[in-house]
Each structure stands twice: as C-alpha cells, then as structure tokens.
C-alpha cells in the first residue's frame, strides 16, 4: 500500500471513528488521544491527516450534510408531491425526522464555527451545504416563479432558519413554548403562510 493509500485509509477510519463518537457522546467526546488509540496510530498521525480536531469535525459534518440531503430528497421522491407547498412540508418533516433520529450528529452541524464566508471553509463543504439549499430552492421557485435566483436563495435561507429554529427549540426542550408534539403543526403553519404570501 502506498503512502497516499495509507493516508487515505487512515483518514476514512478517523472520520468513521469520529462519527461514532459524536453519534454516541457528542462533539465534546472528540479527543485526539482517544481516537489515536482506537485507530491504532499516533496522535501525530492524526494531525498529519487533519490540521486539527476542528478539521476532522468538518469532515464528519460534510458526510452528515450529504446524509441529510439524501434523507430529504428520498422523502420527497417517496411522497411524489407535485404541489410545491406539499413538497416543502415533506422536506421539513424529513428534516425533523433526521434531527430526531440523529440528534448529536445534527447538532454537530451547527456547533462548528464556520460560515458560508469563512475563508477556512473547504470548497467541498460549501458545495455540500449549497446542495442542501438547492433542494429547497426548487419548490420555492415554483411558488415564486418571477423572483430572481438570488431572491429565491434568500427565502430558502430564511425558511431553513425558521424551520431549524423550531426543531432546535423543540428537540432541546428550551423554555420557548415549542413542545415536541407541536413541531409538525408549527412547521406546517410557517410553510403554509409563506405559500399564501406569493
């Protein structure tokens, strides 16, 4: 096995180990020494593959974003909805389902100190997040056919933020009046209100 192959293999193993660690214990459980022991490598080897633990978390998050996008896309395909508002509701339900099933991985997506404009954000990470937004752009374009793409994307980000806020408050049981059982109906209210405003 070449040096490049060994490096790629270690990278994949570290991402898989980190994913399990986050899934079961949260991002605070990501410790280089523990991962080195579990992957049978030195701490230095980890930092030869990833600049720091933040870079490893970003790699795990990239996979989580892809999984989330797949989960949402498959839900829409199964539903077969042609009405754009119904598609948005299906997407939001799938987002809630993913967050409920994978709370720590989902939470890790937003614990990362990265923005779309962060110079340290890898291009592939931005493209992955952009792909998630494109899924939401499609029904919004059907609802608002006269809006330019930049206005559609602004509304996409606004809707994503609104739905994410409801899900976050409901899952984490914050003092907000958002109970777990209320989330689906609150999400439907927001999305139906947006569609009525066209």
GIZI-V383263 format. One record per backbone hydrogen bond with DSSP energy under -1.0 kcal/mol. CO is the residue of the C=O (numbers start at 0). NH is the residue of the N-H. Records with the same first field share a line. If there is no record, write none. Layout:
CO: NH / NH
This chain:
1: 5
2: 6
3: 7
4: 8
5: 9
6: 10
7: 11
8: 12
9: 13
10: 14
11: 15
12: 16
13: 17
14: 18
15: 19
16: 20
17: 21
18: 22
19: 23
20: 24
21: 25
25: 28
26: 29
28: 30
30: 34
31: 35
32: 36
33: 37
34: 38
35: 40
41: 45
42: 46
44: 48
45: 49
51: 55
52: 56
53: 57
54: 58
55: 59
56: 60
57: 61
58: 62
59: 63
60: 64
61: 65
62: 66
63: 67
64: 68
65: 69
66: 70
67: 71
68: 72
69: 73
70: 74
71: 75
72: 76
73: 77
74: 78
75: 79
82: 86
83: 87
84: 88
85: 89
86: 90
87: 91
88: 92
89: 93
90: 94
91: 95
92: 96
93: 97
94: 98
95: 99
96: 100
97: 101
101: 105
102: 106
103: 107
106: 109
111: 113
114: 117
117: 120
121: 125
122: 126
123: 127
124: 128
125: 129
126: 130
127: 131
128: 132
129: 133
130: 134
132: 136
133: 137
135: 139
136: 140
137: 141
138: 142
139: 143
143: 146
147: 151
148: 152
149: 153
150: 154
151: 155
152: 156
153: 157
154: 158
155: 159
156: 160
157: 161
158: 162
159: 163
160: 164
161: 165
162: 166
163: 167
164: 168
165: 169
166: 170
167: 171
168: 173
173: 175
178: 181 / 182
181: 185
182: 186
183: 187
184: 188
185: 189
186: 190
187: 191
188: 192
189: 193
190: 194
191: 195
192: 196
194: 197
